[in-house]
Amino acid sequence: MQVTHLSEIKCSTITSSVRALVKHKAKLSRSIPNVVSYLTQALGLINLFSFQQQSHFTNLFLLANSSSVFMKSLFNYRLRFIQFYCLIPISPLMVLDWTCWSSLIIFKQDYIANTLASLLSTPFRLSRANLSLVPDLTYPNGHTPIYQCLSLDVFKANLTRLRKHGLFYLSQLLTPQGTHLLSWSVIYANSIQKRGNARLPNWYKNLSANVTIPDKPGLLKDRFMTEQRPVSQIAKELALCIPPSGYKKNWIVTMNDDGFPIFGKQIQIQPKYFTCTIVHWISDCLSRPSDFITLQPCPGCILNINKSSYIKKSVATSSVSCSYSVSLRRSWILPMKKSSIMNHTFSLIATVSWTEIMDFVTSICNPSVRLAFVADIPNIFLDTVDMALPTPHLLMAGDVAALSLVVFSPDSHYTFYTDGSLINLGTSDASMGWDWVQIVKDSGFHNSIATYKRGIIHDWPFSSQAEAAAIYAALSASPANSVVHIYTDSQSSIEGLKHCFLSDYSVSRLYYKTTNFELWAIIQQLIVDKQLSVLPFKVKAHFNFYWIDFTDSLANTAHTSDDTVLIFHLDLATVHDYIMLYDDVVCESNPRHLFKQYHQMLYMKDLLALSRFHFISLLTDPSRYMIDWALT
């Protein structure tokens, strides 16, 4: 899947001779702006770069929703490969800046990655449908992508090393509390595959400089902290000191009444009273919680007790300057790299950091201590620009049916008159109304009108959109396994329903050439799921027929009525896995035509931006060109 994406400059260079020839044949000056050549209202010349974008964007959309299972699987496999190779923890479809990877050979040769990067220059986005069965590629339980925390050159230079360690999120390198960056020694000791030596790598130095506060070892800057605690793989549980393991003396950790950790080695055990006497050693673990616990002999403190009970023990006197009695029920065995104390021993290192065991120790000894410790650290949620936003409530077929009750028919035959209405097209107040009316003849209802429902639909104002929405609402209200007669004055709706009867319609090229194809996909899926038999009939509009006129009046009043049902966000069709968005609105027009219209709009915008058309800007403010006739 390799392709060469030509830059805009290169495309312009390639077609420069063609533009010059066309201008010469049209007897135009060569100084005429190129946008005049590209406008369909002028010369209508094809812009190579725009045409390339149209083709790539359309092909990507069709590839993602291919009718071939193999092509769909291949597309998803390529997305996963891009994600793994480039260390992108979110779906590649959600990346908003490809600068970090644009110089990589794999990026330059990958069709999908190049097309997604090119798509960012437009308001269009390819997105996974909300109810798609395709798995979401975003890795869960993490925050802050690692590429956002490193300098660009450092990330590129160390991409292979980071990939070998499987580092996608910054949270993978944080303490279980999410407040400190783990020291490299702890990261290396906990790594499954210890590659190379334990020397501090350059990427870690750069990461530490970017995310931590200077002179405060490992403490994260506020913007890298989050209310969500990371799912840590390094949090550890310690073994309790009871029952005593024979005569072996262990290094232990416990907590005093103030919630501070106490470390030491057992020199005497009293199993009967579940207590022991320890040689007290001190540590700086509270100031360096993300590094291995380093212990040093206590020179003497208020915890010291009478030494007469252990003076005869075979312990170096230089190491027993302070002792303390602790409860075995509140003490845990501390794993150490080296456990023996010699005359020349001035420092010992544990194999765990304080952050790895803090939650376990404090939750049992004093649960309020951990909460107080975490409360001292400011928690600021990091809102990364490329994270998925929460999905708003979607009004689905079941919701529409619940709000639209029909009169039950014993023979399972239902008759509906449907209509749509479009007002204020071209303005910000554009609105599409829809309605359906259920007709039950000879049943005692006034004019045989059993019930009705009206509503509105948002996005892409078009008359056929409102007509299709009315049919969607009527079918949603119809019971399953029924025969539905649809009477409408819209020929496009009749054709749309006929297309829905084709089994392969939603996976064919004809589907994408249909206006409002996502809405029709929902209608087709609704017909299949409810096993409906739909019979469409064409009626004449404004034919002085009561049912038609009543249906038309309901559609016209749906825009302002208090009982309208809003159909919103049609990105809920499970027929297709991926949808095209324009400014977060689902595109329901032919993708190729839509991209062409977008580029034509850009040409017109560039044309009006020329200095010779600056006078048009005056028309936006009437006060600047109004003539004072009295003064004149």
C-alpha positions, 0 to 999 in steps of 0.5 A: 500500500505505497503511494506518492503524495505530490505536494501542492508546489510540485503539482503546480510546477507540473501543470504550469505549462498546461495553464499557460497554454490554456490561458494563451488559447483563451486569449487571456494574460498570463498574469491572470490569477490561477484561481480563475482557471480553476473555477467552474464558472470560468475556465474550469481547469482541473487543479491537480493537487485538489483532484489528487486530494479528492481521489485519495479522500474518496478512496480512503472512505470507500476502502474503510467501508469496502464490501470485501471482508478482506479489504476491511480487515486489511484497512484495520490491520494497517491502522494498527500497524501505524499505531504500533510503529509510530507509538500512537496510543489513540486511533490514527484517525484521531491524530491532529498533527503528524509532524512527529512522524512525517519524516519517517520512511514508513510514513512516506510510503504508507498510503493511509498515513499520508492520506490522513495527514493530508485530510487535516488540511481540510475540515473533513475527518474520517471517524469510526461510527459510534456503534461500529463493531470494529474495535476502538483502537485507543489504548485504555487506562492511560493519559498524555501520549508519550510523544507529547512529552518529548522533544521532537528530535529526541522522540524521532531519535529514540522511537525504536527504543521506546517501541521496544519498551512499549511506551505509549503513555506518560502514565506508564512511567508514573507512580501508582499515585500519578504524582511522580515520574518513576526513577530510571532504576525503578523502571529498569528493575520492573521492565520485563525485558531488560534491554541493554544496561541500566545507564540513564538513556537520553530520552528519559533525561529529556522526559524528566526535564519536560514533565517534572519540576526542577529541584523536586525529584520526580514531582510532576508539573501541574499540567501533567497530573490528572484526576484519573489515577494510572493503572500501574503495573508496579504496585506491590504488596508486601508479606506480613511479619506474622507468623514469624518465619523461624529465627530469621530476622527480616527488614521491615516497614511499619508506620507510626501514629502520625502516618510516617514510615518506619524502617528497620531490621529485626534484632529480637522477636517476641512471638507471644506478644506479637512484637519485635525490636528493630534497629531503626534506619532512616530514609529519604523516601518521602522526598524521593518517593519514586526512587528505590528506598535507600536506608541509613543508620539512625544516629538516634531519635525520640524512638530510641528505647533501652538497649539492655534487652539486646546488648548481648546480641551479636549485632555490630554496635555501630549499627545499633545506635537507635532501636524501636519496638513495633507490632508484628501485626502492623509490620511488613517484610521489606525486600532488600538487595542486600540484607546483612549489616556489617561494620562498614555498612552505611547504606542499604537499598531496597528493591522497591520504591515508596510509591510502589508500597505506599498504597498497600501499607497506608491503606491497612495501617492508616487509610486516612494518611494516603488520602491526605498525602494525595490531597496535598498534590494539585490534581489538574485534568489534562485535556489532550487535543486529540482525545475523543470527546464524550458522545452526546445522547443519540435519538435512535429508532427505539426512542422515536418509536417510544415517542410515536405510538400508533393505533394497533391494526389486527391485520398488521397493515399500517398506512402512513402519509408522510411529508417534509418541510424545509424553511430558511434555506441558506440562513442560520435559521434553516430548519427541516420539519417532518411528520407522518399521519396514520390512516385507519379507514372505517374505524370511527376516527375523525376523517380516518386520522388515527394518530400523527407525529411531527418533528425536526431533524438537524444537519445538512438542510435539504428537502429530501432529508426531511422527506426521508426523516418522515419515513424513518420516523413512520417505520420506527413507530411501526410494529415488527413483522407488519406491512407498511404503506407509505404515501409521499409526494417525494419521488426521491423518497420513492427511489430511496425506498426502492434502493433499500429493497436491494440486498447489496445496496448499502455495500455498493457504489450506488449507495455512496452516490445517493443523497442522504445515504447514511439516513437511508442506510439506517432506514434499510437496517430498520426494515431488515431488523423489524422484518417490515414489508414496505410499499411506497406510493406516490401522491400529488402535492397540493392536490386539495386532498384532505389527508395530503393537505393535513400532512403538509400543514403538520410538516410546516408547523413542526418547526415551532410546535411544542410536541416535536421530536428531534432526530439528531446525530445520524452517526448511529448506522451500524451498517458502516464502520466509518463515517465522514465528518465535516466540522463534526457533522456527518456527511451524507453527500457523494464524497467526491462531489462534496470534496469538489464543491469544497475546493471550488469554495476555496477558489472563490474565496481566494478570488475574492481575497484579491486586492481588486475585489476589496471593495466587496468587503464594504458591502458587509457594513451598510454604514460605510457605503450609504449615501447621505442624500440630504447632504448631497 
